[in-house]
Amino acid sequence: MPSLKDVKTQITGVKKTSQITKAMNMVSAAKLRGAQQKMEDFRPYAGKFNEALGSISSNMKSNEFPLMQARDVNTIEIIIVTSDRGLCGSFNANIIKMAEKLMNKYEAEGKKVSFVCIGKKSIRYFKKTGKVRKAYADIMGTFQMFNAREIAQDVAANFIAGEADEVQLVFGSFVSVARQVPTTIPFLPVQPIAAAEEAAGQSAGQQGAYTYEPSPEEIMNVLLPLYMNVMVYNSMLEVGASEQAARMTAMDNATNACNDIVANLTMIYNKARQAAITGDLMDIVGGAEALKG
């Protein structure tokens, strides 16, 4: 049985850890409110943007625009968005696992795969593969739209240059505080027609004809880059909110685990103290009996 001093030292250490995890839980809860609000405010904008783009492009040929040109897929680029910091459970691991599964699938088909990594966690993991074409670290804590624009422009230029035939976007989608789901969506070539068909199905025949000024082609030339910016920024917002929710849950679980450990150690401490007292009493009684003899 461990000594009383050792057990007491362990209890003190676990209690200090519990204080840290509880503080981190409270910080994450405070940050989550702001991150979730930004994400929920942006979702309707992203949805309407996709709907408008789908409506304009529904009657156009994809080969009219470089960012919509579908071609034989030999090279695939995967944009993966994770957090810069850890201590958020399996959140980042699940995103990385999905991206790695995609990589293995495409390579099994004989296709070349490259990565654009956003967030330190994905950079550190995929750096060892030697397939990271571009890395963006230390931006997930304070990212703005210009960060998303920079990433989207780089990926678009790489696609137009023919270095990538298809681009997939992998990120963690925020469902609720307790649930964040790894998600994969096609990024390039842009395929907004599906969004238009979905909107048409929902409107149940209420869709009318629209007249555009300037021409739809001119509008598309402006909207396509903006559409990519919106997609990247939206994925970063989703990951930002999901990271705080996952960390809050992980720190809450860690605090509960610390409390359980303290309870078990306290029981061990009490047993050790009782054994020590019993031993001392037996020594006293034994000494008294020896004196009588």
C-alpha positions in Angstrom: 0.0 0.0 0.0 1.4 3.5 -0.9 2.4 5.8 1.9 0.1 8.6 3.1 2.4 11.3 1.8 2.5 9.7 -1.7 -1.3 9.5 -1.9 -1.8 13.0 -0.6 0.6 14.3 -3.2 -1.4 12.6 -5.9 -4.6 14.0 -4.6 -3.2 17.5 -4.7 -1.9 17.1 -8.2 -5.2 15.8 -9.6 -7.1 18.6 -7.9 -4.8 21.2 -9.6 -5.4 19.4 -12.9 -9.1 19.6 -12.3 -8.9 23.3 -11.7 -7.2 23.8 -15.0 -9.6 21.6 -17.0 -12.6 23.4 -15.4 -11.1 26.8 -16.3 -10.5 25.6 -19.9 -14.1 24.4 -20.1 -15.4 27.8 -19.0 -13.1 29.6 -21.5 -14.3 27.4 -24.4 -17.9 27.9 -23.4 -17.4 31.7 -23.6 -15.6 31.5 -26.9 -18.3 29.1 -28.3 -21.0 31.7 -28.0 -19.2 34.1 -30.3 -18.1 31.4 -32.8 -21.5 29.8 -33.0 -23.2 33.2 -33.5 -20.9 34.1 -36.4 -21.4 30.7 -38.0 -25.2 30.8 -37.7 -25.3 34.3 -39.0 -23.2 33.3 -42.1 -25.2 30.1 -42.9 -28.2 31.9 -44.5 -25.9 34.1 -46.6 -24.0 31.0 -47.8 -27.3 29.2 -48.6 -28.7 32.1 -50.6 -25.5 32.7 -52.4 -25.5 29.0 -53.5 -29.1 29.3 -54.6 -28.5 32.5 -56.6 -25.4 31.0 -58.3 -27.3 27.8 -59.1 -30.2 29.9 -60.6 -27.9 31.8 -62.9 -25.8 28.9 -64.0 -28.6 26.4 -64.6 -28.8 27.2 -68.3 -25.1 27.7 -68.9 -22.5 25.2 -70.3 -19.8 24.4 -67.8 -17.1 24.7 -70.4 -17.8 28.5 -70.7 -16.0 29.1 -67.4 -12.6 27.7 -66.3 -13.7 27.1 -62.7 -16.6 24.9 -63.9 -14.8 22.8 -66.5 -15.0 19.1 -65.7 -12.2 17.0 -67.1 -10.6 13.6 -66.7 -9.5 13.3 -63.1 -5.8 12.3 -62.7 -4.8 14.6 -59.9 -6.9 15.5 -56.9 -6.3 18.1 -54.3 -7.8 17.9 -50.8 -8.4 21.0 -48.7 -8.5 20.0 -45.1 -9.5 22.4 -42.3 -8.7 21.6 -38.7 -7.9 23.6 -35.6 -4.5 25.0 -34.6 -4.8 23.8 -31.0 -5.6 20.4 -29.5 -7.3 19.3 -26.3 -10.6 19.0 -28.1 -11.1 15.2 -28.0 -11.3 13.3 -31.3 -12.5 16.3 -33.3 -9.3 16.8 -35.3 -8.6 13.1 -35.5 -11.9 12.4 -37.1 -11.3 15.0 -39.8 -7.8 13.8 -40.5 -9.1 10.2 -40.6 -11.7 11.1 -43.3 -9.0 13.0 -45.4 -6.7 10.0 -45.1 -9.4 7.7 -46.2 -10.1 9.8 -49.2 -6.3 9.8 -50.0 -6.1 6.0 -49.8 -9.2 5.7 -52.0 -7.9 8.0 -54.7 -4.4 6.5 -54.7 -5.9 3.0 -55.0 -7.5 4.3 -58.2 -4.1 5.4 -59.5 -4.7 9.1 -58.9 -2.2 11.6 -57.6 -3.2 13.4 -54.3 -2.0 16.7 -52.8 -3.1 18.6 -49.7 -3.8 22.2 -48.8 -3.8 22.1 -45.0 -5.5 24.8 -42.9 -4.7 24.4 -39.2 -1.6 23.1 -37.4 -3.1 19.7 -36.6 -3.6 18.7 -40.2 -0.2 20.2 -41.2 1.7 18.2 -38.6 -0.1 15.0 -39.6 0.2 15.2 -43.4 3.6 16.8 -43.4 5.2 13.3 -43.1 3.4 12.2 -46.3 5.3 14.8 -48.4 2.0 15.6 -50.2 1.3 19.0 -48.6 1.3 21.6 -51.4 0.4 24.6 -49.2 0.0 25.0 -45.4 -1.8 27.7 -43.5 -0.9 27.7 -39.8 -1.8 30.1 -36.9 -4.9 31.6 -38.6 -7.8 29.6 -37.2 -7.9 31.6 -34.0 -8.2 35.0 -35.7 -9.2 34.2 -39.3 -11.1 36.7 -41.5 -12.6 36.7 -45.0 -9.3 37.8 -46.5 -7.7 34.6 -45.3 -10.4 32.6 -47.0 -9.9 34.7 -50.2 -6.2 34.0 -50.2 -6.7 30.3 -49.9 -9.5 30.1 -52.5 -7.4 32.2 -55.0 -4.4 29.9 -54.6 -6.5 26.7 -55.1 -8.3 28.2 -58.1 -5.0 29.2 -59.7 -3.7 25.7 -59.2 -6.9 24.2 -60.7 -6.9 26.5 -63.8 -3.2 25.8 -64.4 -4.1 22.1 -64.7 -2.1 21.0 -61.6 -5.3 19.6 -60.1 -8.3 18.1 -62.0 -10.6 18.0 -58.9 -10.6 19.6 -55.5 -12.4 18.3 -52.4 -13.0 20.2 -49.2 -12.9 18.3 -45.8 -13.9 20.0 -42.6 -15.8 19.5 -39.3 -19.4 20.5 -39.6 -21.1 21.9 -36.5 -24.4 20.0 -35.7 -24.8 20.7 -32.0 -22.6 21.3 -29.0 -22.4 17.6 -28.5 -22.0 16.5 -32.1 -19.5 17.6 -34.8 -19.5 15.6 -38.0 -16.5 15.3 -40.5 -17.8 16.5 -43.9 -16.6 16.3 -47.5 -18.0 18.5 -50.2 -16.8 19.0 -53.8 -15.0 22.3 -54.3 -13.8 22.4 -57.9 -15.0 22.2 -60.5 -17.9 24.4 -59.3 -21.1 22.5 -59.5 -23.9 24.9 -58.4 -26.5 23.4 -60.7 -27.5 20.8 -58.1 -28.4 23.7 -55.8 -30.6 25.2 -58.4 -32.4 21.9 -59.0 -33.0 21.5 -55.3 -34.4 25.0 -55.0 -36.6 24.3 -58.0 -37.9 21.1 -56.4 -38.7 23.0 -53.2 -40.5 25.8 -55.0 -42.8 23.2 -56.6 -43.3 25.0 -59.9 -43.2 28.5 -58.5 -39.9 29.4 -60.2 -40.2 32.2 -62.8 -37.9 33.6 -65.5 -35.3 36.2 -64.6 -33.7 39.0 -66.5 -30.1 39.7 -65.6 -28.2 43.0 -65.9 -25.4 42.8 -66.8 -25.3 39.6 -68.7 -25.3 36.2 -66.8 -21.8 35.5 -68.2 -20.4 38.7 -66.6 -22.2 38.0 -63.4 -20.8 34.5 -63.3 -17.3 35.7 -63.8 -17.7 37.8 -60.6 -19.7 35.3 -58.6 -17.6 32.2 -59.1 -14.5 33.5 -57.2 -16.8 34.9 -54.5 -18.5 31.5 -54.3 -15.2 29.8 -53.5 -14.4 32.5 -50.9 -17.8 31.8 -49.3 -17.2 28.0 -49.2 -13.8 28.3 -47.6 -14.9 30.9 -45.1 -18.0 28.9 -44.2 -15.9 25.8 -43.6 -13.5 27.7 -41.3 -16.5 29.1 -39.3 -17.9 25.6 -38.9 -14.5 24.3 -37.7 -14.1 27.3 -35.4 -17.4 26.7 -33.6 -16.9 22.9 -33.6 -13.5 23.2 -32.1 -14.8 25.2 -29.1 -17.7 22.8 -28.6 -15.5 19.7 -28.8 -13.0 21.3 -26.3 -15.7 22.3 -23.9 -17.0 18.7 -23.9 -13.5 17.2 -23.6 -12.6 19.4 -20.7 -15.9 18.7 -18.9 -15.2 15.0 -19.3 -11.7 15.5 -18.0 -12.9 17.4 -15.0 -15.4 14.6 -14.2 -12.6 12.1 -14.6 -10.4 14.1 -12.2 -13.2 14.1 -9.6 -13.5 10.3 -9.9 -9.8 9.9 -9.4 -9.8 12.2 -6.4 -12.6 10.1 -4.9 -10.7 6.9 -5.4 -7.5 8.3 -4.1 -9.3 9.7 -1.0 -10.6 6.2 -0.3 -7.1 4.8 -0.6 -5.8 7.5 1.6 -8.4 6.8 4.3 -7.6 3.1 4.2 -3.8 3.8 4.5 -4.4 6.2 7.3 -6.6 3.6 9.1 -4.0 0.9 8.6 -1.3 3.2 10.0 -3.4 4.1 13.1 -4.2 0.4 13.6 -0.5 -0.4 13.4 0.3 2.3 15.9 -2.4 1.0 18.3 -1.1 -2.5 18.1 2.5 -1.3 18.9 1.1 0.6 21.9 -0.9 -2.4 23.2 2.0 -4.7 22.5 4.4 -2.4 24.5 1.9 -2.2 27.4 1.6 -6.0 27.5 5.4 -6.3 27.5 5.7 -3.9 30.4 3.1 -5.9 32.4 5.1 -9.1 31.8 
